[in-house]
Amino acid sequence: MTSNDPLVIRSLEFMGGMASIGGWRPEAALPEIAFAGRSNVGKSSLLNRLIQRKKFARVSNTPGRTREVNFFKVNGAFVFVDLPGYGYARISKERRAEWKPLIESYLRGSEQLRGIVQLLDARHDPTNDDRQMLDFLATLGVPTVVVLTKIDKLTPKERRERIAGITDILGLDEDQVIPFSAVTGDGRNELAEAIDALLAQPSWKENGS
């Protein structure tokens, strides 16, 4: 790693998972950054690239494998929270119905949450599940960083068109989203800088949101 890396990872500790509403979770003593996205959006790959470790988050060929809210202590200073993926068609409606309130319970109840990294697949328009998630985050007032994943699968022309299309659909400016590739590393440092900025802020609840 170079000294120019905005997010140098010196230590990483899996703290455990919250499997049910009101269930165990680590003491909310450190700032938290949560990662959300539908089940096949490439969240595990993004986390691996962000941390620059190959096996931080298990990359599964079966989307929807993460069924708990998983907590990872980073550098002993803050916590990355991996939320269950949503919207995967092959997961039963009953199972998906369990995950939604679990995610919402975490977001509403975390006193140390600094922000959410919301992942969207750059190749496709936001799904209804994506829009519901973004609307929920907006209602809560949680600071949100929107990341467009899998841009390496697009040509430069397609990339420009997809970024413009998605930002138009969501009513965002193009500088409000981060194009990202877990394969090439494009967008990694931009995301790291955005996370660093979120960590420097007080809890969104303390801001009166």
N, C-alpha and C positions, 0 to 999 in steps of 0.2 A: 504494500500500500504506500501511496505517496502522501506527503504532508499536505497536498492540495485536496485530499479526500475530505469532503464535508462531514462524513459520517464514518469515522474509524472505529471498527468493532474490536475491542480488546478482550471482552469476555461475554459469554452468552449462556444463560441458564434457563432450562425449561422449568417453569414453576408449577405447572399443572393445568387442568382443564375444568371449566364450569359446565356441568352436564345438564343442569336443570335450573329453572327459575328459583331464586332464593337458595341455590345450592352453594357448595364451597367455591370461593374465589380467594386469591391472595389479598392480603390487606392492601387497601388502596393508599399506599404511602408514597408512591413514585408517580411521576407523570406518565400517562399512557397515550399511545398512538394506536388506533385500531385500523384494521384492513378489512374491507368489505367488497364483495363482488359475487356474481353468480358462479355456479360451481365449475364451469369450464372456461373461466376467464383467464386462467394462468396465474392465480394468486400465489401458489406455492413457488412457482418458478420466479416470479417477481421478488418474493421474499428472499429466496436463495441468492439472486443477483444483488439485491440491495445489501444484504449482509456480507456478500462475497464469500459465502461458504456453500458448498455443494449440497450439504445435507441438513441445512437448518430446518426447512419445512419439507416434509416428505412429498415428493412429486408422484402422484398416483395416476395411473391410466384410467382410474375409475373416478370421474368427477363426483363430488358429493360425499367423499370419504370423511372429511372433517365434520364431526358431529357435535363438537364441543367448542366453547369459547376458550381458546388456548392462550396461555400467558407465557411470555419469554422476557426475562430480565436481561437488559443489555447494559454492559459496562457498570453494572451495579447502580445505574443512575436513572434509568427509565425502563418502560415496559412496552413491548410490542404485543398487540392483542390480535390474534388471528380468528376472525369470526367465521362461523360455518357458512359455506357457500349456499346460495339460494337459487331456486328456479330450475333445478335440473330435472328434466322431464321423466327420467327413469326412476327417480326416487318417489316413493308413494306419497300421495296427497297427505296422508296422516303424518308421515315423517316430516314433510315440508311444513305442515301446520304446527309441528312442535318447535321447529327451528326459528320460525318468525318471532314468536313471543320471547324466545330465549335471547335473540339478538336485540330486540327492543328493550327487554329488561336490563340487559347489560348497558345499553346506551343511555337509558334513562337514569340508571342507578350509579354510574361510575363518577365519583366525585373528582377524580384526577384526570379525566379524559381531556386531552388537549386538542384532538382533532381526528378526523377520519380520512383515510386514503381510500377513495371509492374507485374501483376498477371497472372499466368498460372495455369490451372487445372492439378494437378499432375497425374491424372488418364489417361490423353490423350496426344497425341502428339500435339505440337503447331499447331494451325490452320493457314490457309493462312492469316486471319485477324491478328492473333498474330504476324506472321512473318513480315507482312507489318508494323505493329506498331513498332516492334523492329528495323526494317530497317530504319524507319522514325526517330526514336530516335537516332540511330547511325549516320544518316546523319546530324541531327542537332548538335550532340555532347553533348546531355544532359546526365549527369550522371544518370545511371539506376540501380536500385536494382531489381533483378528478384526473385519473390516469388512464390513458388509452393504450391498451396492451396489444401485443402481437403485431407491431407495425413492421417488423421484418418480413412479414408475409405479404406486404403490399409494395407495389412499385412506387417510386417517388411521386408520380402523377396521382396514383390511387390514394396515396397517403394524404396528399394535399386535399383531395376531394372528400375523403372520409372525415378528416379533421374539420373541414368547413361544414360538412353536412351534420355531423354530430353536435358541434357547438351551436349551429343554427337551431336544431331540434330542441336543445336544452336551454337556449337563450343565454349562452355564455360567449365571452370573447375567446379568441383562440389562445391568448396568453394566459387564460385561466385553466387550461388543460396541459398535461404533460404527456407527449407521445413517448412510449416506452417499449423496449425490446429486451426480454430476458436473454435472448440469444446473443445479440450484438452489444448489449450494455447501453444502447442509446437511451437517454433520459434518466439513467441511474443517478448521476450526480445532481441533476435538477430536482429529482424527487428527494434525494438526501438533503439538499439545501432547504426544500420546503418543509420537510420533517423537522430539521434543526430549528427553523423559524417557529414552527408550532410549539416545539418543546420550550422555547423561550417565553411563551405566553402563559398567563395564568389560566386556570381551568375555565372553560366556557361558562360553567355555572357561576364562578366567581365574578365573571363579567356581567352577570345579571341577565344572561340570555334565557 
